Amino acid sequence: MDHPARLSAEVERRRDDLVALAQDLVRIPTLNPPGRNYREICDLLAERLARQGFAVELLRAEGAPGDCAAYPRWNLVARREGVRPGDCVHFNGHHDVVEVGHGWTRDPFGGAVEGDRLYGRGASDMKGGLASAVIAAEAFLAIFPEFAGAIEISATADEESGGYGGVAWLAERGYFAPDRVQHVLIPEPLHKDQICLGHRGVWWAEIETKGRIAHGSMPFLGDSAIRHMGALLAEIEEVLYPLLATKHTAMPVIPAGARQSTLNINSIHGGEAEPEPGSTALPAPCVADRCRIVIDRRFLIEEDIAQVKSEITDLIARLTENRPGFSCEIRDLFEVQPTMTDRDAPVVRSTAMAIEAVLGRVAGYVVSPGTYDQKHIDRIGRLKNCIAYGPGQLEQAHQPDEWVGIGDMVDSAKVMALVLAELLLD
């Protein structure tokens, strides 16, 4: 029996185990924010992987954003050495999930199975993919225990809030250095027959307009920061959004709507603070002296970050010059350059071959609309041989009644197991 058939049969034999592992992961509510239960999920995986002969490290990202005594940022890195020197293949999955939100018809942390679907927050993004990677490694080791090189599996924190307490922290400490790791697969939900080569760029900024407080019955004695923000939002609506609609990329970004530049207003806060939950107190009559928005600008590999920023700062400059009393400050939150792995990279070629062997169709090549932890592996680790590949549908991420297909998890595990055979067997 050839490698694809043997590995597929071994993964298939572990189907129930794969489902059970994914359920176990979903049932741990690793909510971010604030960062709950990170140690619990790392402990679960550590115990399992140690039984498979992996050397396990549990690493707290002390000093990272969000890390504190109440919500420590725990990460797991597990490594299984082969019998002789060779490359290291690393599967990296984030273990945190976003808030539940509204609109669920199932227990978001129940891990319910209905037909071919496993439901729960994080099922698609990306605990189903993490479970598939673990099963792929176990299936490979069961058939080929005498391989060259090394296999690593990591479960990392805070990808949903930028990855600074997870992959970025590890990369800064050399865990993704090219002399230590040569191939990285991140099982994000980009579908089982597609290879994600990279992602668009992102710039987040906070913009604050300033005013002067006064009694709400005499607003002419004050200066409303909210009205000033309204003027800025009108400029964004009337000038910037039409400009962004003209910017398109040759990157194979999915979905198609993300092949142009985009801007999202993430939040707006102005005037008095929100009342405490349950409060029946009435607001006081005040003119707002501060108003803040957070913007999320996604840009293309064809764009320059300086030009991206100037599109906003030019609007602010015009308002400062032409609108009486307009005063504004802008603060960078973070920025990430676009990245795209070459189609000829070894991990890309091996994964494409495995997809065709397992699924019987040619792999598609895509780029993610949003960033994920490849940005840190590329920027900090200086490791270019990295892709995202995993089960699930991108559109399921962060949705109510989030689900992942069980058949898709199984097929993706077969592909990942075959990638190990391609890269680690002589």
C-alpha positions as CSV (number, residue, x, y, z in Angstrom):
1,M,0.0,0.0,0.0
2,D,1.4,3.5,-0.9
3,H,1.8,6.4,1.5
4,P,-1.5,8.2,0.7
5,A,-3.6,5.0,1.0
6,R,-1.9,3.9,4.2
7,L,-2.1,7.3,5.9
8,S,-5.7,7.8,4.8
9,A,-6.7,4.5,6.2
10,E,-4.9,5.3,9.5
11,V,-6.6,8.7,9.8
12,E,-10.0,7.1,8.9
13,R,-9.5,4.6,11.7
14,R,-9.1,7.6,14.1
15,R,-12.2,9.4,13.0
16,D,-14.1,9.0,16.3
17,D,-11.0,10.1,18.2
18,L,-10.7,13.2,16.0
19,V,-14.3,14.1,16.7
20,A,-13.8,13.5,20.5
21,L,-10.7,15.6,20.6
22,A,-12.3,18.5,18.7
23,Q,-15.3,18.3,21.1
24,D,-12.9,18.4,24.1
25,L,-11.2,21.5,22.8
26,V,-14.5,23.3,22.0
27,R,-15.8,22.5,25.5
28,I,-13.1,24.5,27.1
29,P,-14.3,28.2,26.8
30,T,-11.0,29.9,26.0
31,L,-12.6,33.3,25.6
32,N,-10.5,36.2,24.4
33,P,-11.0,38.7,25.8
34,P,-10.2,38.4,28.6
35,G,-8.2,35.2,28.1
36,R,-10.0,32.4,30.0
37,N,-8.9,28.8,30.5
38,Y,-5.7,29.0,28.5
39,R,-3.8,26.8,30.9
40,E,-6.6,24.2,30.9
41,I,-6.5,23.7,27.1
42,C,-2.7,23.6,27.1
43,D,-2.7,21.0,29.8
44,L,-5.2,18.8,27.9
45,L,-3.0,18.8,24.8
46,A,0.2,18.5,26.8
47,E,-0.9,15.3,28.5
48,R,-2.0,13.8,25.1
49,L,1.1,14.7,23.2
50,A,3.4,13.6,26.0
51,R,1.9,10.1,25.7
52,Q,2.9,10.2,22.0
53,G,6.5,10.8,22.9
54,F,6.5,14.6,22.4
55,A,8.7,16.7,24.6
56,V,6.3,19.3,25.9
57,E,6.9,22.9,27.0
58,L,4.3,25.1,28.7
59,L,5.2,28.7,28.3
60,R,3.6,31.7,29.8
61,A,4.0,34.9,27.8
62,E,4.9,37.1,30.7
63,G,4.9,40.8,29.9
64,A,2.8,40.3,26.7
65,P,-0.3,42.5,26.3
66,G,-3.1,41.1,28.4
67,D,-0.9,38.8,30.5
68,C,-1.7,39.1,34.2
69,A,-2.2,36.9,37.3
70,A,-5.9,36.5,36.6
71,Y,-5.5,35.8,32.8
72,P,-2.0,34.4,32.2
73,R,-1.1,33.9,28.5
74,W,-0.2,30.2,28.3
75,N,1.2,28.5,25.2
76,L,2.2,24.9,24.4
77,V,5.0,23.8,22.2
78,A,5.5,20.0,21.7
79,R,8.4,18.5,19.7
80,R,8.9,14.9,18.6
81,E,12.4,14.2,17.3
82,G,13.0,11.8,14.5
83,V,15.7,9.1,14.4
84,R,18.1,11.1,12.2
85,P,18.6,14.8,11.2
86,G,16.2,16.5,8.9
87,D,13.7,19.3,8.5
88,C,11.2,20.3,11.2
89,V,7.5,20.5,10.3
90,H,5.5,22.7,12.7
91,F,1.7,22.8,13.0
92,N,0.6,26.0,14.8
93,G,-3.0,26.5,16.0
94,H,-4.3,29.2,18.2
95,H,-6.5,28.0,21.1
96,D,-8.3,31.2,21.9
97,V,-11.8,32.0,20.6
98,V,-13.9,35.2,20.3
99,E,-16.9,36.2,22.4
100,V,-20.0,34.1,21.9
101,G,-22.3,37.0,20.7
102,H,-26.0,36.6,20.2
103,G,-28.2,34.4,17.9
104,W,-27.0,30.9,19.0
105,T,-29.5,28.1,18.9
106,R,-27.1,25.6,20.4
107,D,-24.8,25.6,23.4
108,P,-21.7,27.4,22.1
109,F,-19.5,25.3,24.3
110,G,-21.4,22.0,24.0
111,G,-19.6,20.5,21.1
112,A,-22.8,19.1,19.7
113,V,-22.6,16.8,16.7
114,E,-25.5,16.8,14.3
115,G,-25.0,14.9,11.1
116,D,-21.6,15.8,9.6
117,R,-21.3,19.0,11.7
118,L,-19.6,19.7,15.0
119,Y,-21.0,22.9,16.5
120,G,-19.4,25.4,19.0
121,R,-17.5,28.6,19.3
122,G,-14.1,27.9,17.8
123,A,-15.2,24.7,16.0
124,S,-14.2,26.2,12.7
125,D,-11.8,28.9,13.9
126,M,-9.8,26.9,14.7
127,K,-10.1,24.0,17.2
128,G,-11.3,21.7,14.4
129,G,-8.1,22.4,12.5
130,L,-5.9,22.0,15.7
131,A,-7.5,18.6,16.4
132,S,-6.9,17.6,12.7
133,A,-3.2,18.5,13.0
134,V,-2.8,16.4,16.2
135,I,-4.5,13.4,14.6
136,A,-2.5,13.8,11.4
137,A,0.8,13.7,13.4
138,E,-0.4,10.7,15.5
139,A,-1.4,8.8,12.3
140,F,1.9,9.5,10.7
141,L,3.9,8.4,13.8
142,A,1.9,5.2,14.0
143,I,3.0,4.2,10.5
144,F,6.4,5.9,10.1
145,P,8.0,6.0,13.6
146,E,11.5,6.2,12.1
147,F,11.3,9.5,10.3
148,A,13.9,12.2,9.7
149,G,13.8,15.6,11.3
150,A,11.2,16.6,13.8
151,I,7.5,17.3,14.2
152,E,6.2,20.2,16.3
153,I,2.7,21.1,17.4
154,S,1.9,24.4,19.1
155,A,-1.2,25.7,20.7
156,T,-0.9,29.4,21.1
157,A,-2.7,32.3,22.8
158,D,-4.3,35.5,21.6
159,E,-4.4,35.2,17.8
160,E,-7.9,36.7,17.9
161,S,-6.4,39.9,19.5
162,G,-3.2,40.0,17.4
163,G,-1.2,37.0,18.6
164,Y,1.2,39.1,20.7
165,G,0.8,36.8,23.7
166,G,1.3,33.7,21.5
167,V,3.2,33.3,18.2
168,A,4.8,36.8,18.4
169,W,6.1,36.1,21.9
170,L,7.4,32.7,20.8
171,A,9.0,34.1,17.6
172,E,10.8,36.7,19.6
173,R,12.4,33.9,21.6
174,G,13.5,31.9,18.5
175,Y,10.8,29.3,18.3
176,F,10.2,30.0,14.7
177,A,13.8,30.7,13.7
178,P,14.6,29.1,10.2
179,D,17.4,27.0,11.7
180,R,15.0,25.5,14.2
181,V,11.8,25.1,12.1
182,Q,11.7,24.8,8.3
183,H,8.0,24.3,7.4
184,V,4.9,25.8,9.1
185,L,1.2,24.9,8.5
186,I,-1.4,26.9,10.3
187,P,-4.8,25.0,10.2
188,E,-7.0,28.1,9.8
189,P,-10.4,27.5,8.2
190,L,-9.7,28.1,4.5
191,H,-11.3,24.9,3.3
192,K,-9.7,21.5,2.7
193,D,-8.9,22.0,-0.9
194,Q,-7.3,25.4,-0.7
195,I,-3.8,26.6,0.3
196,C,-3.7,30.1,1.9
197,L,-0.5,31.8,0.9
198,G,-0.8,34.9,3.1
199,H,-3.0,37.8,4.0
200,R,-3.7,41.5,3.4
201,G,-2.1,44.2,5.4
202,V,-3.7,45.9,8.4
203,W,-3.4,49.3,10.1
204,W,-5.4,50.0,13.2
205,A,-5.6,53.5,14.7
206,E,-7.5,55.4,17.3
207,I,-8.7,58.9,16.3
208,E,-10.0,61.3,19.0
209,T,-11.7,64.6,18.3
210,K,-11.7,67.2,21.1
211,G,-14.3,69.7,22.2
212,R,-15.3,71.7,25.3
213,I,-17.7,70.6,27.9
214,A,-20.7,72.8,28.7
215,H,-24.3,72.6,29.9
216,G,-26.5,70.7,27.4
217,S,-29.1,73.4,27.5
218,M,-26.5,75.9,26.3
219,P,-24.5,73.9,23.8
220,F,-23.3,77.2,22.2
221,L,-21.1,77.7,25.2
222,G,-19.3,74.4,24.5
223,D,-17.9,72.6,21.5
224,S,-19.2,69.1,20.7
225,A,-16.5,66.6,20.0
226,I,-19.2,64.3,18.6
227,R,-20.2,66.8,16.0
228,H,-16.5,67.1,15.0
229,M,-16.3,63.4,14.7
230,G,-19.4,63.4,12.6
231,A,-17.7,65.7,10.2
232,L,-14.7,63.4,10.0
233,L,-17.0,60.4,9.5
234,A,-18.8,62.3,6.7
235,E,-15.4,62.9,5.0
236,I,-14.6,59.2,5.3
237,E,-18.0,58.3,3.8
238,E,-17.9,60.7,1.0
239,V,-14.2,60.8,0.0
240,L,-12.3,57.8,1.4
241,Y,-14.8,55.0,0.8
242,P,-15.2,55.8,-2.9
243,L,-11.4,56.0,-3.2
244,L,-10.9,52.6,-1.6
245,A,-13.4,51.0,-4.0
246,T,-11.0,51.8,-6.8
247,K,-8.1,49.9,-5.3
248,H,-7.9,46.2,-6.4
249,T,-5.3,43.5,-6.0
250,A,-3.9,40.7,-8.0
251,M,-3.6,38.6,-4.8
252,P,-6.2,35.8,-4.8
253,V,-8.0,37.1,-1.7
254,I,-11.2,35.4,-0.6
255,P,-14.0,36.3,-0.5
256,A,-14.0,38.4,-3.7
257,G,-15.2,41.5,-1.9
258,A,-11.9,41.6,0.0
259,R,-9.9,42.1,-3.2
260,Q,-10.3,45.8,-2.8
261,S,-9.0,47.9,0.0
262,T,-11.4,48.2,3.0
263,L,-12.0,50.3,6.1
264,N,-14.1,49.4,9.1
265,I,-15.1,51.7,12.0
266,N,-14.6,49.2,14.8
267,S,-16.0,51.4,17.6
268,I,-17.2,54.8,18.6
269,H,-17.3,56.4,22.0
270,G,-18.2,59.9,22.9
271,G,-19.4,62.1,25.7
272,E,-20.6,60.5,29.0
273,A,-19.6,57.0,29.9
274,E,-22.1,54.2,29.5
275,P,-24.1,53.6,32.6
276,E,-23.4,50.5,34.7
277,P,-25.5,47.4,33.7
278,G,-28.8,47.6,35.5
279,S,-28.6,51.3,36.3
280,T,-31.8,53.3,36.0
281,A,-30.1,56.7,36.4
282,L,-30.7,59.3,33.8
283,P,-27.7,61.0,32.0
284,A,-26.6,64.5,32.9
285,P,-26.9,67.3,30.3
286,C,-23.4,67.8,29.0
287,V,-21.7,68.7,25.7
288,A,-19.2,66.0,24.8
289,D,-15.7,67.2,25.1
290,R,-14.1,63.9,23.7
291,C,-15.1,61.4,21.0
292,R,-13.0,58.4,19.9
293,I,-13.2,55.9,17.0
294,V,-11.0,52.9,16.3
295,I,-10.4,52.3,12.6
296,D,-9.4,49.0,10.9
297,R,-7.9,49.6,7.5
298,R,-7.0,46.5,5.4
299,F,-4.7,47.2,2.6
300,L,-3.2,45.4,-0.4
301,I,0.3,44.2,-1.3
302,E,0.3,46.8,-4.0
303,E,-0.2,49.7,-1.5
304,D,2.4,51.5,0.5
305,I,1.7,51.9,4.3
306,A,2.7,55.5,4.2
307,Q,0.1,56.3,1.6
308,V,-2.5,54.3,3.5
309,K,-2.0,56.4,6.5
310,S,-1.8,59.7,4.6
311,E,-5.3,59.1,3.2
312,I,-6.6,59.5,6.7
313,T,-4.2,62.2,7.9
314,D,-5.0,64.3,4.8
315,L,-8.7,64.2,5.6
316,I,-7.9,65.3,9.2
317,A,-5.6,68.1,7.9
318,R,-8.3,69.5,5.6
319,L,-10.8,69.5,8.5
320,T,-8.3,71.2,10.8
321,E,-7.8,73.9,8.2
322,N,-11.4,74.4,7.2
323,R,-13.7,73.5,10.2
324,P,-13.7,76.0,13.0
325,G,-12.7,74.5,16.3
326,F,-11.7,71.2,14.8
327,S,-9.0,69.5,16.9
328,C,-8.0,65.9,16.5
329,E,-5.3,63.4,17.6
330,I,-4.5,60.1,15.9
331,R,-2.7,57.2,17.6
332,D,-1.3,54.2,15.8
333,L,-2.4,50.9,17.5
334,F,-0.6,48.4,15.2
335,E,0.2,47.7,11.6
336,V,1.1,44.5,9.7
337,Q,2.4,44.4,6.2
338,P,0.8,42.1,3.6
339,T,2.5,38.7,3.1
340,M,2.3,36.0,0.5
341,T,4.4,32.8,0.3
342,D,5.7,31.8,-3.1
343,R,3.8,29.0,-4.8
344,D,7.1,27.2,-5.3
345,A,7.9,27.0,-1.6
346,P,8.4,23.5,-0.3
347,V,5.5,23.5,2.1
348,V,3.2,24.8,-0.7
349,R,4.3,22.2,-3.2
350,S,4.0,19.3,-0.7
351,T,0.5,20.5,0.4
352,A,-0.7,20.9,-3.1
353,M,0.5,17.4,-4.0
354,A,-1.2,16.0,-0.9
355,I,-4.5,17.7,-1.7
356,E,-4.5,16.2,-5.1
357,A,-3.6,12.7,-3.8
358,V,-6.2,12.7,-1.1
359,L,-9.1,14.7,-2.7
360,G,-8.5,14.0,-6.3
361,R,-8.5,17.6,-7.4
362,V,-6.1,20.4,-8.0
363,A,-5.5,22.7,-5.0
364,G,-6.7,26.2,-5.1
365,Y,-4.5,29.1,-3.9
366,V,-6.0,31.9,-1.8
367,V,-5.1,34.8,0.4
368,S,-6.9,35.6,3.6
369,P,-8.8,38.9,4.0
370,G,-7.6,39.3,7.6
371,T,-4.2,38.7,9.2
372,Y,-3.4,35.6,11.2
373,D,-0.3,34.4,12.9
374,Q,1.7,34.0,9.7
375,K,2.5,37.7,10.1
376,H,4.7,37.0,13.2
377,I,6.3,33.9,11.7
378,D,7.3,36.0,8.6
379,R,8.1,39.4,10.3
380,I,9.8,38.2,13.5
381,G,10.8,34.6,12.8
382,R,12.0,35.5,9.2
383,L,10.5,32.2,8.1
384,K,8.9,32.5,4.7
385,N,8.0,28.8,4.2
386,C,4.6,29.1,5.9
387,I,1.0,28.6,4.8
388,A,-2.4,28.3,6.3
389,Y,-4.2,25.1,5.5
390,G,-7.1,23.5,7.4
391,P,-10.7,22.4,7.5
392,G,-13.7,24.7,7.9
393,Q,-15.1,27.7,6.1
394,L,-13.8,31.2,6.6
395,E,-17.4,32.5,6.6
396,Q,-18.1,30.5,9.7
397,A,-15.6,32.3,11.8
398,H,-17.1,34.4,14.6
399,Q,-20.6,33.5,13.6
400,P,-23.5,32.2,15.8
401,D,-23.9,28.4,15.5
402,E,-20.3,28.1,14.3
403,W,-19.6,24.7,12.9
404,V,-17.0,22.6,11.2
405,G,-17.6,19.6,8.9
406,I,-16.5,16.3,10.4
407,G,-15.6,14.9,6.9
408,D,-13.6,18.1,6.2
409,M,-11.6,17.5,9.4
410,V,-10.9,14.0,8.5
411,D,-9.9,14.9,4.9
412,S,-7.6,17.7,6.2
413,A,-6.0,15.4,8.6
414,K,-5.2,13.0,5.7
415,V,-3.7,15.8,3.8
416,M,-1.6,17.0,6.7
417,A,-0.4,13.5,7.4
418,L,0.7,13.1,3.8
419,V,2.5,16.4,4.0
420,L,4.6,15.0,6.9
421,A,5.4,12.0,4.7
422,E,6.5,14.2,1.8
423,L,8.7,16.4,3.9
424,L,10.1,14.0,6.5
425,L,10.6,10.6,4.8
426,D,13.8,10.0,2.7
